[in-house]
Amino acid sequence: MKGRTIILDHLGDVEAAALMVDGKLDDLLVDSDGPRPGTIYRAIADRPVKGQGGMFLKTPDGSAFLRQIKGLAPGQPILVQVSGYAEPGKAIPVTQKLLFKSRYAIVTPGAPGTNISRSIRDEEERDRLLEVAHEAAQGATHGLILRSSCAGADGDDIADDIDAMLTLADKVLGDEAAEMELLAEGDGPHILAWRDWVAPADVVTEPGSFDAHGVLDDVEALRQPRVQLEGGASMFVEPTRALVAVDVNTGADVSLAAGIKANMSCARALPRALRIRGLGGQITLDLAPMPKKDRRPFETALRQAFRTDDVETTLIGWTPLGHYELQRKRARLPIAEVLK
């Protein structure tokens, strides 16, 4: 099947959304029992953690951890937003930097000004969007970012989106109560699919669509760590408690260029492999042997591959042992927790 298809269904009783590109699973969003990223709390400062520059907070859903706590005292109420999924047995990661995000607009309290996605380069389109934004956000004190999805979109739809996010921001920030409370819940997989998968696609919503479109087969295959690469090479993506290990193998190719070919194939395939498995945190690549002169082309390919990935990923660099390290935000629920 050619083209893009967005499928909204469930894995068992859990809401999920799948993006298929040319009949292959390209992205997967799965709900969880824990707090969703984007959830906003009025939390209560509990106790500082000396040496880490952070503080544990009390929320209606359990303990949360906040970094950079200058001026925060125990017992003080504070607005925070869930920034990712908590690891088992650890506190919910939160941030004081609140974002109100929808399909076309992101409202940024505390960061005034109107900005347009740099991917929109047409000056006439940028002028049109600025006009829409200024009219819709007239009198607002919050900052505003217009996302790349605004390009070519109807002005009324963009204005409605801006208005909805400004209204939500005013409601949350204007609440003057002092006790801990859940103020806004993060978006579930179906809303996230509408919000973030904006490229043209067929949308399928019938129950049982995961089975009919082969999503269940692709998800079941994620139980195995092996990922087939081009030219007969392969990589094994295996999460451990401390990090995600990626081992690259050349397969039957014994030529002098086998290592660089396998590693370049790994660079292109890695974002998807991590994305559909919901993996983040520290990632260590044990690459196939290649000369040091080939490291720069590999890094360039890796940087290019992650440029279009939605999950924030930092390329750290090489270790003394010749491994390559990345740090990736825990923005997804690990699929292994769903498949248990």
ZADO-1210 file (C-alpha; in nm, 4 decimals, padded with zeros to 6 digits):
<atoms>
<atom x="00.0000" y="00.0000" z="00.0000" code="MET" pos="1"/>
<atom x="00.1537" y="00.3284" z="-00.1118" code="LYS" pos="2"/>
<atom x="00.1090" y="00.6607" z="00.0647" code="GLY" pos="3"/>
<atom x="00.0437" y="00.7641" z="00.4239" code="ARG" pos="4"/>
<atom x="-00.2330" y="00.6196" z="00.6392" code="THR" pos="5"/>
<atom x="-00.3234" y="00.7284" z="00.9923" code="ILE" pos="6"/>
<atom x="-00.5036" y="00.4540" z="01.1851" code="ILE" pos="7"/>
<atom x="-00.6859" y="00.5321" z="01.5102" code="LEU" pos="8"/>
<atom x="-00.7692" y="00.2199" z="01.7091" code="ASP" pos="9"/>
<atom x="-00.6769" y="00.0387" z="02.0310" code="HIS" pos="10"/>
<atom x="-00.4107" y="-00.2113" z="02.1400" code="LEU" pos="11"/>
<atom x="-00.6306" y="-00.4279" z="02.3591" code="GLY" pos="12"/>
<atom x="-00.8138" y="-00.1739" z="02.5738" code="ASP" pos="13"/>
<atom x="-00.5468" y="00.0953" z="02.5337" code="VAL" pos="14"/>
<atom x="-00.5995" y="00.3872" z="02.2945" code="GLU" pos="15"/>
<atom x="-00.3344" y="00.3987" z="02.0223" code="ALA" pos="16"/>
<atom x="-00.2593" y="00.5621" z="01.6875" code="ALA" pos="17"/>
<atom x="-00.0397" y="00.4294" z="01.4083" code="ALA" pos="18"/>
<atom x="00.1139" y="00.6014" z="01.1076" code="LEU" pos="19"/>
<atom x="00.1777" y="00.3708" z="00.8123" code="MET" pos="20"/>
<atom x="00.3985" y="00.4926" z="00.5268" code="VAL" pos="21"/>
<atom x="00.3948" y="00.2773" z="00.2125" code="ASP" pos="22"/>
<atom x="00.2524" y="-00.0102" z="00.4150" code="GLY" pos="23"/>
<atom x="00.5228" y="00.0057" z="00.6839" code="LYS" pos="24"/>
<atom x="00.4780" y="00.1203" z="01.0438" code="LEU" pos="25"/>
<atom x="00.6504" y="00.4591" z="01.0708" code="ASP" pos="26"/>
<atom x="00.5215" y="00.5899" z="01.4044" code="ASP" pos="27"/>
<atom x="00.3181" y="00.4609" z="01.6953" code="LEU" pos="28"/>
<atom x="00.1504" y="00.6431" z="01.9845" code="LEU" pos="29"/>
<atom x="00.0188" y="00.4407" z="02.2787" code="VAL" pos="30"/>
<atom x="-00.1660" y="00.5653" z="02.5869" code="ASP" pos="31"/>
<atom x="-00.0661" y="00.4741" z="02.9411" code="SER" pos="32"/>
<atom x="-00.2097" y="00.4636" z="03.2915" code="ASP" pos="33"/>
<atom x="00.0385" y="00.7275" z="03.4052" code="GLY" pos="34"/>
<atom x="00.0255" y="01.1028" z="03.3538" code="PRO" pos="35"/>
<atom x="00.0493" y="01.2014" z="02.9881" code="ARG" pos="36"/>
<atom x="00.3180" y="01.4466" z="02.8758" code="PRO" pos="37"/>
<atom x="00.1590" y="01.7917" z="02.8585" code="GLY" pos="38"/>
<atom x="-00.0487" y="01.7423" z="03.1746" code="THR" pos="39"/>
<atom x="-00.0453" y="02.0542" z="03.3937" code="ILE" pos="40"/>
<atom x="-00.0581" y="02.0440" z="03.7743" code="TYR" pos="41"/>
<atom x="-00.0687" y="02.2915" z="04.0538" code="ARG" pos="42"/>
<atom x="00.1886" y="02.1042" z="04.2600" code="ALA" pos="43"/>
<atom x="00.3180" y="02.1598" z="04.6122" code="ILE" pos="44"/>
<atom x="00.6914" y="02.1839" z="04.6743" code="ALA" pos="45"/>
<atom x="00.7920" y="01.9006" z="04.9064" code="ASP" pos="46"/>
<atom x="01.1652" y="01.8576" z="04.9678" code="ARG" pos="47"/>
<atom x="01.4806" y="01.9719" z="04.7895" code="PRO" pos="48"/>
<atom x="01.7460" y="01.7308" z="04.6673" code="VAL" pos="49"/>
<atom x="02.0855" y="01.8637" z="04.7682" code="LYS" pos="50"/>
<atom x="02.3549" y="01.8338" z="04.5064" code="GLY" pos="51"/>
<atom x="02.1104" y="01.7870" z="04.2177" code="GLN" pos="52"/>
<atom x="01.9556" y="02.1325" z="04.2096" code="GLY" pos="53"/>
<atom x="01.6069" y="01.9863" z="04.2124" code="GLY" pos="54"/>
<atom x="01.3032" y="01.9350" z="04.4317" code="MET" pos="55"/>
<atom x="01.0405" y="01.6674" z="04.4767" code="PHE" pos="56"/>
<atom x="00.6845" y="01.7943" z="04.4413" code="LEU" pos="57"/>
<atom x="00.3476" y="01.6585" z="04.5494" code="LYS" pos="58"/>
<atom x="00.0854" y="01.6144" z="04.2759" code="THR" pos="59"/>
<atom x="-00.2526" y="01.4361" z="04.2636" code="PRO" pos="60"/>
<atom x="-00.0807" y="01.1567" z="04.0663" code="ASP" pos="61"/>
<atom x="00.2159" y="01.1071" z="04.2973" code="GLY" pos="62"/>
<atom x="00.5624" y="01.2462" z="04.3428" code="SER" pos="63"/>
<atom x="00.7163" y="01.4659" z="04.0709" code="ALA" pos="64"/>
<atom x="01.0697" y="01.5941" z="04.0255" code="PHE" pos="65"/>
<atom x="01.1573" y="01.9478" z="03.9144" code="LEU" pos="66"/>
<atom x="01.5023" y="02.0766" z="03.8243" code="ARG" pos="67"/>
<atom x="01.6208" y="02.4392" z="03.8559" code="GLN" pos="68"/>
<atom x="01.4284" y="02.5387" z="04.1689" code="ILE" pos="69"/>
<atom x="01.5777" y="02.8785" z="04.2515" code="LYS" pos="70"/>
<atom x="01.3506" y="03.0653" z="04.4918" code="GLY" pos="71"/>
<atom x="01.1179" y="02.7697" z="04.5581" code="LEU" pos="72"/>
<atom x="01.0462" y="02.6815" z="04.9222" code="ALA" pos="73"/>
<atom x="00.8815" y="02.3669" z="05.0665" code="PRO" pos="74"/>
<atom x="00.5033" y="02.4060" z="05.0913" code="GLY" pos="75"/>
<atom x="00.4846" y="02.6583" z="04.8082" code="GLN" pos="76"/>
<atom x="00.2333" y="02.5935" z="04.5236" code="PRO" pos="77"/>
<atom x="00.3772" y="02.5938" z="04.1721" code="ILE" pos="78"/>
<atom x="00.2435" y="02.5331" z="03.8216" code="LEU" pos="79"/>
<atom x="00.4296" y="02.2569" z="03.6384" code="VAL" pos="80"/>
<atom x="00.3831" y="02.0521" z="03.3219" code="GLN" pos="81"/>
<atom x="00.4694" y="01.6849" z="03.2682" code="VAL" pos="82"/>
<atom x="00.7648" y="01.6763" z="03.0282" code="SER" pos="83"/>
<atom x="00.7900" y="01.3026" z="02.9628" code="GLY" pos="84"/>
<atom x="00.7096" y="00.9550" z="03.0893" code="TYR" pos="85"/>
<atom x="00.8439" y="00.8506" z="03.4271" code="ALA" pos="86"/>
<atom x="01.0720" y="00.5499" z="03.4455" code="GLU" pos="87"/>
<atom x="00.9408" y="00.2655" z="03.6645" code="PRO" pos="88"/>
<atom x="00.9827" y="00.3545" z="04.0302" code="GLY" pos="89"/>
<atom x="01.0862" y="00.7138" z="03.9614" code="LYS" pos="90"/>
<atom x="00.9114" y="01.0487" z="04.0030" code="ALA" pos="91"/>
<atom x="00.7158" y="01.2183" z="03.7248" code="ILE" pos="92"/>
<atom x="00.9471" y="01.4554" z="03.5288" code="PRO" pos="93"/>
<atom x="00.8025" y="01.8075" z="03.5182" code="VAL" pos="94"/>
<atom x="00.9025" y="02.1550" z="03.4045" code="THR" pos="95"/>
<atom x="00.7997" y="02.5094" z="03.4955" code="GLN" pos="96"/>
<atom x="00.8035" y="02.6056" z="03.1266" code="LYS" pos="97"/>
<atom x="00.4371" y="02.5661" z="03.0323" code="LEU" pos="98"/>
<atom x="00.3390" y="02.5175" z="02.6674" code="LEU" pos="99"/>
<atom x="-00.0170" y="02.5073" z="02.5334" code="PHE" pos="100"/>
<atom x="00.0189" y="02.3180" z="02.2087" code="LYS" pos="101"/>
<atom x="-00.2314" y="02.2400" z="01.9334" code="SER" pos="102"/>
<atom x="-00.2265" y="02.1607" z="01.5615" code="ARG" pos="103"/>
<atom x="-00.1473" y="02.5135" z="01.4398" code="TYR" pos="104"/>
<atom x="-00.0354" y="02.7128" z="01.7416" code="ALA" pos="105"/>
<atom x="00.1736" y="02.6935" z="02.0566" code="ILE" pos="106"/>
<atom x="00.1055" y="02.9483" z="02.3298" code="VAL" pos="107"/>
<atom x="00.4154" y="03.0266" z="02.5382" code="THR" pos="108"/>
<atom x="00.3436" y="03.2096" z="02.8673" code="PRO" pos="109"/>
<atom x="00.6419" y="03.4074" z="02.9890" code="GLY" pos="110"/>
<atom x="00.7975" y="03.4231" z="02.6422" code="ALA" pos="111"/>
<atom x="00.6196" y="03.7093" z="02.4615" code="PRO" pos="112"/>
<atom x="00.6288" y="03.7703" z="02.0910" code="GLY" pos="113"/>
<atom x="00.4920" y="03.6057" z="01.7779" code="THR" pos="114"/>
<atom x="00.7114" y="03.3607" z="01.5899" code="ASN" pos="115"/>
<atom x="00.6531" y="03.1570" z="01.2753" code="ILE" pos="116"/>
<atom x="00.8120" y="02.8198" z="01.2014" code="SER" pos="117"/>
<atom x="01.1357" y="02.8638" z="01.0092" code="ARG" pos="118"/>
<atom x="01.0263" y="02.5891" z="00.7693" code="SER" pos="119"/>
<atom x="00.7728" y="02.8383" z="00.6268" code="ILE" pos="120"/>
<atom x="00.9954" y="03.0484" z="00.4003" code="ARG" pos="121"/>
<atom x="00.7534" y="03.2115" z="00.1594" code="ASP" pos="122"/>
<atom x="00.7392" y="03.5785" z="00.2599" code="GLU" pos="123"/>
<atom x="00.3806" y="03.6309" z="00.1432" code="GLU" pos="124"/>
<atom x="00.2663" y="03.3299" z="00.3448" code="GLU" pos="125"/>
<atom x="00.4551" y="03.4522" z="00.6518" code="ARG" pos="126"/>
<atom x="00.2916" y="03.7941" z="00.6173" code="ASP" pos="127"/>
<atom x="-00.0520" y="03.6298" z="00.5900" code="ARG" pos="128"/>
<atom x="00.0093" y="03.4221" z="00.9009" code="LEU" pos="129"/>
<atom x="00.1348" y="03.7223" z="01.0975" code="LEU" pos="130"/>
<atom x="-00.1837" y="03.9071" z="01.0089" code="GLU" pos="131"/>
<atom x="-00.3970" y="03.6115" z="01.1231" code="VAL" pos="132"/>
<atom x="-00.1978" y="03.5808" z="01.4462" code="ALA" pos="133"/>
<atom x="-00.2111" y="03.9504" z="01.5348" code="HIS" pos="134"/>
<atom x="-00.5850" y="03.9633" z="01.4802" code="GLU" pos="135"/>
<atom x="-00.6551" y="03.6417" z="01.6740" code="ALA" pos="136"/>
<atom x="-00.4198" y="03.7203" z="01.9637" code="ALA" pos="137"/>
<atom x="-00.5019" y="04.0889" z="01.9926" code="GLN" pos="138"/>
<atom x="-00.4479" y="04.2004" z="02.3516" code="GLY" pos="139"/>
<atom x="-00.2926" y="03.8708" z="02.4639" code="ALA" pos="140"/>
<atom x="00.0135" y="03.8892" z="02.6889" code="THR" pos="141"/>
<atom x="00.1418" y="03.5396" z="02.6097" code="HIS" pos="142"/>
<atom x="00.3869" y="03.4478" z="02.3380" code="GLY" pos="143"/>
<atom x="00.2741" y="03.2630" z="02.0282" code="LEU" pos="144"/>
<atom x="00.4406" y="03.0218" z="01.7859" code="ILE" pos="145"/>
<atom x="00.2759" y="02.9312" z="01.4571" code="LEU" pos="146"/>
<atom x="00.3714" y="02.5764" z="01.3601" code="ARG" pos="147"/>
<atom x="00.4769" y="02.4538" z="01.0163" code="SER" pos="148"/>
<atom x="00.1274" y="02.3051" z="00.9699" code="SER" pos="149"/>
<atom x="-00.0043" y="02.6599" z="00.9274" code="CYS" pos="150"/>
<atom x="00.1402" y="02.6770" z="00.5746" code="ALA" pos="151"/>
<atom x="-00.1575" y="02.6890" z="00.3388" code="GLY" pos="152"/>
<atom x="-00.4088" y="02.6308" z="00.6192" code="ALA" pos="153"/>
<atom x="-00.7374" y="02.8208" z="00.6386" code="ASP" pos="154"/>
<atom x="-00.7025" y="03.1437" z="00.8362" code="GLY" pos="155"/>
<atom x="-01.0204" y="03.0824" z="01.0346" code="ASP" pos="156"/>
<atom x="-00.8972" y="02.7401" z="01.1455" code="ASP" pos="157"/>
<atom x="-00.5692" y="02.8901" z="01.2617" code="ILE" pos="158"/>
<atom x="-00.7496" y="03.1722" z="01.4436" code="ALA" pos="159"/>
<atom x="-00.9812" y="02.9246" z="01.6194" code="ASP" pos="160"/>
<atom x="-00.6794" y="02.7203" z="01.7280" code="ASP" pos="161"/>
<atom x="-00.5022" y="03.0274" z="01.8647" code="ILE" pos="162"/>
<atom x="-00.8148" y="03.1364" z="02.0504" code="ASP" pos="163"/>
<atom x="-00.8613" y="02.7921" z="02.2074" code="ALA" pos="164"/>
<atom x="-00.5016" y="02.7775" z="02.3318" code="MET" pos="165"/>
<atom x="-00.5092" y="03.1361" z="02.4641" code="LEU" pos="166"/>
<atom x="-00.8337" y="03.0631" z="02.6477" code="THR" pos="167"/>
<atom x="-00.6850" y="02.7498" z="02.8060" code="LEU" pos="168"/>
<atom x="-00.3677" y="02.9359" z="02.9040" code="ALA" pos="169"/>
<atom x="-00.5650" y="03.2170" z="03.0680" code="ASP" pos="170"/>
<atom x="-00.7821" y="02.9666" z="03.2555" code="LYS" pos="171"/>
<atom x="-00.4862" y="02.7705" z="03.3911" code="VAL" pos="172"/>
<atom x="-00.2688" y="03.0704" z="03.4774" code="LEU" pos="173"/>
<atom x="-00.5586" y="03.2646" z="03.6262" code="GLY" pos="174"/>
<atom x="-00.6474" y="02.9945" z="03.8795" code="ASP" pos="175"/>
<atom x="-00.5510" y="03.1337" z="04.2210" code="GLU" pos="176"/>
<atom x="-00.6229" y="02.8299" z="04.4388" code="ALA" pos="177"/>
<atom x="-00.3399" y="02.6950" z="04.6554" code="ALA" pos="178"/>
<atom x="-00.4006" y="02.3214" z="04.6937" code="GLU" pos="179"/>
<atom x="-00.2498" y="02.0649" z="04.4568" code="MET" pos="180"/>
<atom x="-00.4736" y="01.9932" z="04.1577" code="GLU" pos="181"/>
<atom x="-00.4729" y="01.8593" z="03.8030" code="LEU" pos="182"/>
<atom x="-00.5480" y="02.1652" z="03.5889" code="LEU" pos="183"/>
<atom x="-00.5212" y="02.0298" z="03.2329" code="ALA" pos="184"/>
<atom x="-00.4730" y="01.6757" z="03.1060" code="GLU" pos="185"/>
<atom x="-00.2254" y="01.5964" z="02.8291" code="GLY" pos="186"/>
<atom x="-00.3477" y="01.4844" z="02.4876" code="ASP" pos="187"/>
<atom x="-00.4093" y="01.1167" z="02.4164" code="GLY" pos="188"/>
<atom x="-00.2824" y="00.9291" z="02.1079" code="PRO" pos="189"/>
<atom x="-00.5791" y="01.0139" z="01.8832" code="HIS" pos="190"/>
<atom x="-00.5539" y="01.3865" z="01.9554" code="ILE" pos="191"/>
<atom x="-00.1753" y="01.3744" z="01.9228" code="LEU" pos="192"/>
<atom x="-00.2107" y="01.2123" z="01.5807" code="ALA" pos="193"/>
<atom x="-00.4387" y="01.4973" z="01.4687" code="TRP" pos="194"/>
<atom x="-00.2047" y="01.7525" z="01.6251" code="ARG" pos="195"/>
<atom x="00.1335" y="01.6296" z="01.5019" code="ASP" pos="196"/>
<atom x="00.0828" y="01.4097" z="01.1932" code="TRP" pos="197"/>
<atom x="-00.0190" y="01.6928" z="00.9652" code="VAL" pos="198"/>
<atom x="00.1092" y="01.5753" z="00.6260" code="ALA" pos="199"/>
<atom x="-00.1666" y="01.4579" z="00.3864" code="PRO" pos="200"/>
<atom x="-00.2846" y="01.1073" z="00.4752" code="ALA" pos="201"/>
<atom x="-00.5847" y="00.8777" z="00.4672" code="ASP" pos="202"/>
<atom x="-00.7456" y="00.8496" z="00.8112" code="VAL" pos="203"/>
<atom x="-00.8983" y="00.5210" z="00.9249" code="VAL" pos="204"/>
<atom x="-01.1060" y="00.5074" z="01.2439" code="THR" pos="205"/>
<atom x="-01.3050" y="00.1815" z="01.2231" code="GLU" pos="206"/>
<atom x="-01.2608" y="-00.0627" z="01.5163" code="PRO" pos="207"/>
<atom x="-01.0288" y="-00.3465" z="01.4193" code="GLY" pos="208"/>
<atom x="-00.8314" y="-00.1326" z="01.1732" code="SER" pos="209"/>
<atom x="-00.4982" y="-00.2220" z="01.3355" code="PHE" pos="210"/>
<atom x="-00.5552" y="-00.5847" z="01.2390" code="ASP" pos="211"/>
<atom x="-00.6900" y="-00.5055" z="00.8925" code="ALA" pos="212"/>
<atom x="-00.3953" y="-00.2812" z="00.8018" code="HIS" pos="213"/>
<atom x="-00.1174" y="-00.4999" z="00.9413" code="GLY" pos="214"/>
<atom x="-00.0358" y="-00.2787" z="01.2403" code="VAL" pos="215"/>
<atom x="-00.0677" y="-00.5672" z="01.4862" code="LEU" pos="216"/>
<atom x="00.1838" y="-00.7731" z="01.2894" code="ASP" pos="217"/>
<atom x="00.4332" y="-00.4853" z="01.2885" code="ASP" pos="218"/>
<atom x="00.3812" y="-00.4248" z="01.6608" code="VAL" pos="219"/>
<atom x="00.4269" y="-00.7942" z="01.7403" code="GLU" pos="220"/>
<atom x="00.7550" y="-00.7881" z="01.5462" code="ALA" pos="221"/>
<atom x="00.8819" y="-00.5237" z="01.7908" code="LEU" pos="222"/>
<atom x="00.9198" y="-00.7989" z="02.0519" code="ARG" pos="223"/>
<atom x="01.2357" y="-00.8948" z="01.8651" code="GLN" pos="224"/>
<atom x="01.5356" y="-00.6587" z="01.8933" code="PRO" pos="225"/>
<atom x="01.6639" y="-00.7318" z="01.5424" code="ARG" pos="226"/>
<atom x="01.6141" y="-00.4637" z="01.2749" code="VAL" pos="227"/>
<atom x="01.6967" y="-00.5551" z="00.9171" code="GLN" pos="228"/>
<atom x="01.9126" y="-00.2977" z="00.7387" code="LEU" pos="229"/>
<atom x="02.0020" y="-00.2442" z="00.3752" code="GLU" pos="230"/>
<atom x="02.2536" y="-00.4724" z="00.2045" code="GLY" pos="231"/>
<atom x="02.2031" y="-00.7646" z="00.4434" code="GLY" pos="232"/>
<atom x="02.3275" y="-00.5763" z="00.7523" code="ALA" pos="233"/>
<atom x="02.1303" y="-00.5631" z="01.0767" code="SER" pos="234"/>
<atom x="02.1159" y="-00.3898" z="01.4111" code="MET" pos="235"/>
<atom x="01.9863" y="-00.5023" z="01.7486" code="PHE" pos="236"/>
<atom x="01.8017" y="-00.2427" z="01.9581" code="VAL" pos="237"/>
<atom x="01.7896" y="-00.3590" z="02.3191" code="GLU" pos="238"/>
<atom x="01.6754" y="-00.1440" z="02.6136" code="PRO" pos="239"/>
<atom x="01.8366" y="-00.2124" z="02.9509" code="THR" pos="240"/>
<atom x="01.7692" y="-00.0504" z="03.2861" code="ARG" pos="241"/>
<atom x="02.0537" y="00.1981" z="03.2377" code="ALA" pos="242"/>
<atom x="02.0498" y="00.2676" z="02.8629" code="LEU" pos="243"/>
<atom x="01.9461" y="00.1553" z="02.5163" code="VAL" pos="244"/>
<atom x="02.2145" y="-00.0519" z="02.3441" code="ALA" pos="245"/>
<atom x="02.2307" y="-00.0633" z="01.9630" code="VAL" pos="246"/>
<atom x="02.4628" y="-00.3215" z="01.8086" code="ASP" pos="247"/>
<atom x="02.5342" y="-00.2976" z="01.4325" code="VAL" pos="248"/>
<atom x="02.6416" y="-00.6030" z="01.2315" code="ASN" pos="249"/>
<atom x="02.7568" y="-00.6235" z="00.8692" code="THR" pos="250"/>
<atom x="02.6068" y="-00.9658" z="00.8009" code="GLY" pos="251"/>
<atom x="02.7601" y="-01.1700" z="00.5202" code="ALA" pos="252"/>
<atom x="02.9335" y="-00.8704" z="00.3608" code="ASP" pos="253"/>
<atom x="03.3092" y="-00.9011" z="00.4164" code="VAL" pos="254"/>
<atom x="03.4218" y="-00.6211" z="00.1846" code="SER" pos="255"/>
<atom x="03.6395" y="-00.3335" z="00.3057" code="LEU" pos="256"/>
<atom x="03.3402" y="-00.0971" z="00.2854" code="ALA" pos="257"/>
<atom x="03.1032" y="-00.3283" z="00.4779" code="ALA" pos="258"/>
<atom x="03.1397" y="-00.1374" z="00.8045" code="GLY" pos="259"/>
<atom x="03.0654" y="00.2105" z="00.6732" code="ILE" pos="260"/>
<atom x="02.7748" y="00.0803" z="00.4617" code="LYS" pos="261"/>
<atom x="02.6166" y="-00.0917" z="00.7631" code="ALA" pos="262"/>
<atom x="02.6691" y="00.2134" z="00.9855" code="ASN" pos="263"/>
<atom x="02.5223" y="00.4538" z="00.7307" code="MET" pos="264"/>
<atom x="02.2212" y="00.2249" z="00.6995" code="SER" pos="265"/>
<atom x="02.1929" y="00.2280" z="01.0801" code="CYS" pos="266"/>
<atom x="02.1974" y="00.6097" z="01.0805" code="ALA" pos="267"/>
<atom x="01.9041" y="00.6226" z="00.8394" code="ARG" pos="268"/>
<atom x="01.7003" y="00.3556" z="01.0202" code="ALA" pos="269"/>
<atom x="01.7684" y="00.4497" z="01.3831" code="LEU" pos="270"/>
<atom x="01.5106" y="00.7316" z="01.4323" code="PRO" pos="271"/>
<atom x="01.2246" y="00.5072" z="01.3191" code="ARG" pos="272"/>
<atom x="01.3523" y="00.2110" z="01.5241" code="ALA" pos="273"/>
<atom x="01.3584" y="00.4219" z="01.8418" code="LEU" pos="274"/>
<atom x="01.0338" y="00.6032" z="01.7610" code="ARG" pos="275"/>
<atom x="00.8110" y="00.2991" z="01.7100" code="ILE" pos="276"/>
<atom x="00.9584" y="00.1321" z="02.0193" code="ARG" pos="277"/>
<atom x="00.9023" y="00.4435" z="02.2314" code="GLY" pos="278"/>
<atom x="01.2637" y="00.4427" z="02.3497" code="LEU" pos="279"/>
<atom x="01.4514" y="00.7336" z="02.5013" code="GLY" pos="280"/>
<atom x="01.7170" y="00.8153" z="02.7588" code="GLY" pos="281"/>
<atom x="02.0830" y="00.7297" z="02.7046" code="GLN" pos="282"/>
<atom x="02.1498" y="00.5461" z="02.3767" code="ILE" pos="283"/>
<atom x="02.4840" y="00.3836" z="02.2979" code="THR" pos="284"/>
<atom x="02.5711" y="00.2675" z="01.9458" code="LEU" pos="285"/>
<atom x="02.8212" y="-00.0180" z="01.9093" code="ASP" pos="286"/>
<atom x="02.8910" y="00.0354" z="01.5417" code="LEU" pos="287"/>
<atom x="03.0464" y="-00.1941" z="01.2857" code="ALA" pos="288"/>
<atom x="03.4233" y="-00.1444" z="01.2428" code="PRO" pos="289"/>
<atom x="03.5119" y="00.1464" z="01.0132" code="MET" pos="290"/>
<atom x="03.8094" y="00.3799" z="00.9679" code="PRO" pos="291"/>
<atom x="03.8118" y="00.6990" z="01.1748" code="LYS" pos="292"/>
<atom x="03.8024" y="00.9034" z="00.8531" code="LYS" pos="293"/>
<atom x="03.4468" y="00.7726" z="00.7975" code="ASP" pos="294"/>
<atom x="03.3192" y="00.9034" z="01.1296" code="ARG" pos="295"/>
<atom x="03.2299" y="01.2483" z="00.9977" code="ARG" pos="296"/>
<atom x="03.0102" y="01.1209" z="00.7099" code="PRO" pos="297"/>
<atom x="02.8368" y="00.8923" z="00.9611" code="PHE" pos="298"/>
<atom x="02.7678" y="01.1832" z="01.1984" code="GLU" pos="299"/>
<atom x="02.6341" y="01.3913" z="00.9097" code="THR" pos="300"/>
<atom x="02.3964" y="01.1123" z="00.8068" code="ALA" pos="301"/>
<atom x="02.2834" y="01.0618" z="01.1674" code="LEU" pos="302"/>
<atom x="02.2196" y="01.4338" z="01.2169" code="ARG" pos="303"/>
<atom x="02.0220" y="01.4495" z="00.8935" code="GLN" pos="304"/>
<atom x="01.8113" y="01.1483" z="00.9923" code="ALA" pos="305"/>
<atom x="01.7122" y="01.2935" z="01.3301" code="PHE" pos="306"/>
<atom x="01.6400" y="01.6387" z="01.1854" code="ARG" pos="307"/>
<atom x="01.2874" y="01.5342" z="01.0847" code="THR" pos="308"/>
<atom x="01.2197" y="01.3308" z="01.3994" code="ASP" pos="309"/>
<atom x="00.9676" y="01.4811" z="01.6419" code="ASP" pos="310"/>
<atom x="01.1375" y="01.3608" z="01.9615" code="VAL" pos="311"/>
<atom x="01.4151" y="01.5837" z="02.0948" code="GLU" pos="312"/>
<atom x="01.7458" y="01.3991" z="02.0491" code="THR" pos="313"/>
<atom x="02.0958" y="01.5264" z="02.1265" code="THR" pos="314"/>
<atom x="02.3956" y="01.3752" z="01.9483" code="LEU" pos="315"/>
<atom x="02.6623" y="01.3541" z="02.2189" code="ILE" pos="316"/>
<atom x="02.9606" y="01.2079" z="02.0336" code="GLY" pos="317"/>
<atom x="03.2252" y="00.9374" z="02.0467" code="TRP" pos="318"/>
<atom x="03.3492" y="00.7545" z="02.3562" code="THR" pos="319"/>
<atom x="03.7096" y="00.6428" z="02.4115" code="PRO" pos="320"/>
<atom x="03.6008" y="00.2898" z="02.3192" code="LEU" pos="321"/>
<atom x="03.4687" y="00.4064" z="01.9826" code="GLY" pos="322"/>
<atom x="03.0983" y="00.3912" z="02.0702" code="HIS" pos="323"/>
<atom x="02.8649" y="00.6740" z="01.9702" code="TYR" pos="324"/>
<atom x="02.6245" y="00.8195" z="02.2296" code="GLU" pos="325"/>
<atom x="02.2928" y="01.0018" z="02.2050" code="LEU" pos="326"/>
<atom x="02.0527" y="01.1447" z="02.4628" code="GLN" pos="327"/>
<atom x="01.6834" y="01.1234" z="02.3734" code="ARG" pos="328"/>
<atom x="01.3832" y="01.2648" z="02.5542" code="LYS" pos="329"/>
<atom x="01.1511" y="01.0045" z="02.7093" code="ARG" pos="330"/>
<atom x="00.8523" y="01.1406" z="02.5184" code="ALA" pos="331"/>
<atom x="00.6935" y="00.8029" z="02.4365" code="ARG" pos="332"/>
<atom x="00.5724" y="00.5059" z="02.6336" code="LEU" pos="333"/>
<atom x="00.8090" y="00.2109" z="02.5710" code="PRO" pos="334"/>
<atom x="00.6218" y="-00.0425" z="02.3610" code="ILE" pos="335"/>
<atom x="00.7677" y="-00.3236" z="02.5725" code="ALA" pos="336"/>
<atom x="00.5454" y="-00.2079" z="02.8610" code="GLU" pos="337"/>
<atom x="00.2377" y="-00.2449" z="02.6399" code="VAL" pos="338"/>
<atom x="00.3318" y="-00.5888" z="02.5060" code="LEU" pos="339"/>
<atom x="00.3888" y="-00.7525" z="02.8462" code="LYS" pos="340"/>
</atoms>
